[in-house]
Amino acid sequence: MRAIDPEKPGGPEVLAVVERPVPVPGPEEVLIRVAAAGVNRPDVIQRMGFYPPPPGAPSIPGLEVSGEIVAAGGDVPRELIGQPVCALLAGGGYAEYVTVHAGQCLPVPEALTMVEAAAMPETLFTVWSNLFERGWADDGDTVLVHGGTSGIGTMAISLCNLFGLDIIVTAGSDDKCAAARAHGATHAINYRTENFVARVKEITGGKGANVVLDMVGGDYVPRNLQCLADDGRHISIAVQGGMMATIPVFEVMRRRLTLTGSTLRPRDSGFKSLVADEIARTVWPFVEEGKLKPVIDSTFPLVDAASAHARMDSGEHIGKIVLLVGEGIDGTFSAV
């Protein structure tokens, strides 16, 4: 099969197509013929040599795909073969075939194209498990999310709209702020020209946000805590701005703040399957009705994965970048 499997870290230019064996599904796994694969920030960090795959995961990057199940292990129901699915992966998505635990798959409904389906799992699993499970976000809460036009940010906006939350986002330009508001953000703050702490206080009438979903880390963390309401929750999901932060511990105590975080990729298939099951029950009905779709920034053929990563490196994208892997896959391709 064709795959992207760089032998050494580097810039986007290391992402060249190579030949690799088609993987064989284990007893609880399925083999997916890949139609499209989502591109995510962890793929970029892995390409640069700073985020090695977890034990047992393939060296081929790619954390989400859409496609058709073409084979299954002995413990998987035979009726799944031939079904269009999207799946959350620990790696291996930049290829024509990939194996994954059957529990990490979700069916692709008629309302989604295969390109849209490929752009769903990583951001949906991440936002759901962190904002709603770890952060206990609930109807009527106000949420602050950094990176409002990223894949995570746009998914967070969509889910907050569906579940009755006000969402404040930050972005790096007025155009991106306008795009975030057009997508449904209640408020958008240009962090280059505005003090987001002061603006959050102003927007919330001095109360602060109930939950902060942070992808920056570093010196953003103490500023995020200033944005929180009493009993607020701070969830860290990435450290793009630094791995260390200085925390005012007495403020955490005095205002009963909760600091937590998680990384999804290293979690085992049992946990990911539980999240998939919860999403299937609580979120996927909105997908089936056409009420939840990812924002697609751009698509690139697998052979041009370098350009896809260059697009992400530029920081100019709004929403998801997707690789087209299967024959004839484009933005209008449907699973039916």
N, C-alpha and C positions, 0 to 999 in steps of 0.2 A: 504494500500500500504506500501511497504518498503521505509524507508527514513532514512537519517542521520539528527538527530535533537538533539544535545547534550543539556542536562539539565543544565550544568554548564561549565564555561570556563576552558581551560587547554591545555595540549599538545595534540598531535595527538591521544593519546589513548582514548580521550573522544568521538571520532567519531565512535560510534557503531550503528548498524542497529536497528531501532525501527519500530513499526507499527503506522501509522498515517492515518486519513481519506483521501480519494481521494477528492481533492478540486473540487468545482463546479464553472464553468466559469460564469462571470458576462455578462451583455448584449453585451459588445464589446470585450469579451475575447474568447479565444479558450482553450481547454483542450488538452495537448500534452502527449501522451504516450512516455516516455523518452527512447531513445536508448542509449545516452551517454551524459555526462555532463563534461564541462571544469572545471579545477581547477585553481583558480586565487589567487593572493596575498591577495586581500580583504577577501577571504574565510578564510585564515590563521589568519588574524587580527581579524575577527569576532570570530573565534574559541577561540582565546586568550582573548576575552572579551573586546576588544578595538574598535570595529566597529559594533555597534548594527544596525539591519536592519532599514531602514527608515519606517515611519508610513505607515501601511497598508501592508507591505511586510511580507512574512512568516518568521518564525525563522529558518526554514531549510535553510542552506547555498546553494550556487550555483547560479552563475550569467549568465550562458549560457548553452543551451542544444541543442541536435538534437533529432528528433523523428517524430512521426506521429500525426496529428491532429485527435482526435477521437470524439470530441464533440465541440459544439460552442454555444455561447450566441445568443440571439434573433436578435441582430443587425449585425451579422456576416453572410456573404454569405454561404449558405449550401455547395456550391461546394468546399469549403476549407477542408471539412471533408474527411479524407483519404489521404491528401497531406503530403509528407515528407517536414519538415521544420527545420530550426534552428532558435533560438530566443534569444534575449537579455532579461534578467530577472532582477528584483530587489532582487530576492532571490527565494529559493524553488527548485533549480535544482538537488540537491542530493536526488532524489526521483523517484519513478516509474511513477508518473504523476505530472504535474505542469500546472497552468493556467497562461496566459499572454495576454496582449492586442494584438489583431490580427495584429495591425500595427507594432509591434516589431518583426514580423516573416519575414524570407526570405526563398524562396524555395531552396531545396537542389537539385542541378543539378547532372546529371550523372557523372560529372567530380570529384565529392567529395564522399568519403566514409562518413558514418555517424559519425565516430570518427573524421575525419577532420572537418566536418560541426560543430560538438560540440565545436571545438577549435577556431572557427572564430569570433562569435559576439562580445564578450567583448573587445578583442584587436582591432578588426577592427573598431568598433564604437568609441573606445577611441582614437585611432591614427587618424582616419579620422576627427573626430570633433575637435580635439585639434591641430594637426599638420597642417592640410589643411584648416580648417575653422577658428579657433582662431589664428593660426600662419601664415596664408596666404602663406604657402609654395607654391612655383611656379616653373615651369620649369627653370632649370639653377641655382636654389638656392643650397647652401650647408647647410646641417642640421647636428647638433650634437645631438646624442641620448645616454643617459646613460643606462647601462644594455642591451647591444647589443645582448645578447643571451637569454634574457627573452622572454616571449610571446609577450610583447609590442615591445621589440627591434627587434625581427625577423619579426614581422608584419610591423614595420616601414621600415626596410630594403626592404622588398618586395614591399611596396607601393612606396617608393622612386625610386626603379628600374623601376617600371611601369610608373611613371610620370616624369622621367627625372631629378631627383635630385641626387646630390652627397651626400652621407651619411657617416659621421664619427661616430663611436660608441666607447664606452669604455666597457671594460670587465675585470674580475679579474684574468685572467691567459692567458698565451700564447696560450694554447689549445683553450680557448674560443675565443680569438681574431682570431685564424685561422679558427674556425668554423664560426664566423661572416663574415669573408672575403669570405669563401667558399659559404656562402649563398648570397653574393652580396654586402656586405658593401664595400664602396670605400676605407676606411681606418679603422683600428681597433687599439685602444690604450689600453695597459695594464696599468690600473690606479694604480696598486700596484708597478710597477717598472718605470713608466714614469710620468712626469708632464703633465697632459692632457692640461692645458692651453698653455704651451709652444709648445706642439705638434700640437695643433689646429692652432696656429699662424704660425708654420712652414709649415704645410700642405696647408694652405690657402694663403701663401705668405704674411703674415702679415695682411691680410684683416679681417679675422675672419669668423665665420659662420653666416648665415642669420637668422637661427632659432635654438634654443635649446629646446629640449623636455626633461624635468627633472623629475625623479622619486625619487630623493634623498632629496632635500631641504637642510636645515641647512647651513653648511659652504660651500656647493657646489654652492649656489646661487651667492655670490659675485664672485666666480671663474668662474661660467658660464658667468656672465656679461663681464668678461675680454675676454672670447672667442667670444663674439658677434661682428659682424661688425656694423658700424654705421647704424642706423635705424633698428637694429636687434630686434627680438622678442623672449622673454623667456616665455615658457609655463610650469607651474608646474602642475603635475598630481598626485603626491604622496609626502610624507614627511618621507620616511624611515630613513633618516639621521637627522631628527629634524624639528620641526614645526616653529622655529624662525630663522631669518637670518638678518644680518646687511647689509644694502643696501647703496652704495655710491650714494646718490641722485643727486649730481651735475653731476656725470658721466652719469646718466640716462638722465638728461636734456641736457648736452652738446652733447651727441651722439645720442639723440632722440631715446632712447631704449623704448621698450614696454614690460611691465611685466604683464602677465595674467596667468590664470589657471582655472581649473574646476574639479568638481567631477561628474561623470556620474550617479552613482547609485541613488542618490536622485532626479534626474530630472524626471519630470512627463512623462506620456505615450505619451502626445502630442509631446513633444520635441523628445523623442526617436523614435517615428514614423516618424517624419520629417527627422531625420538622416537616418533611415532605407530606406526611400524613395529616398534620395539622393544617398545612397550607391547602391541601386538597379539600379539606372540610370547610375552611373559613375564608379562603381567598380565591380558590380556583373557580367557584361559581361566578364571581365577577368576571373572570377571564372568559369563561364560557359564554357569558352574556355580552362580551365585547366592551365591558366597562373598565377593563384594566389591560393596557398595552404598554410595552416599553417605548421610550423615545429613541428612534434610530437616527444616529448622526450620519453614518456612512457605511458602505460595504466595500470589501476588497476580495478578489479571488485569493485562494490559498497561496498561490505562487507569488502573490504580492503582499505577503504578510509583513514584509519590511515597511511598506508604505502605511499599513494599518498601524504599526507601532510608532512610526514617525508622526502620524496624526495624533496619537495619544500623547506622545512626548511633547508635542507642540502646545498642549493645553487648550487648544482652540475648539475642541469637540464639545457638542452639547448632546448628552445622551450616550447611547451605546454604539460601539464600532463592532462590526460583524464580518467574519471571514466566510466566504462562499466556498463550500467544499464539494458538495455533490453536483453531479451533472445537471445543468439547467436550472439551478437554484438562483432565484433573484427575489427582489422585494415583493413580487406579486405571487410567488409560488405558494400554494396552499397544500395542506396535508391531505386534502380530500380530492 
